[in-house]
Amino acid sequence: LDYSKTTRKEISKQPIDLEKFFTELQEKFVLDETARSTQMKLNLQAKSIHTDSTLLKIAVGNILSNALKFQKKYPKE
């Protein structure tokens, strides 16, 4: 749904600080109980990238959301 809204606007590339980006994204998921008990480790090869921040937030946000849903469905034994 979020992606369909963004495909109608022009892509706006800008430099993105990856550490800041992932910290802010992680804070978005902090209300989720599974997310609070999950650790995210970053091994960044670059400090920043040049891309559309909205599209990156949607893509990475969806990946993290799906990972948390999968973790809830199949918890560690």
Disulfide bonds with the S-S distance in Angstrom:
none
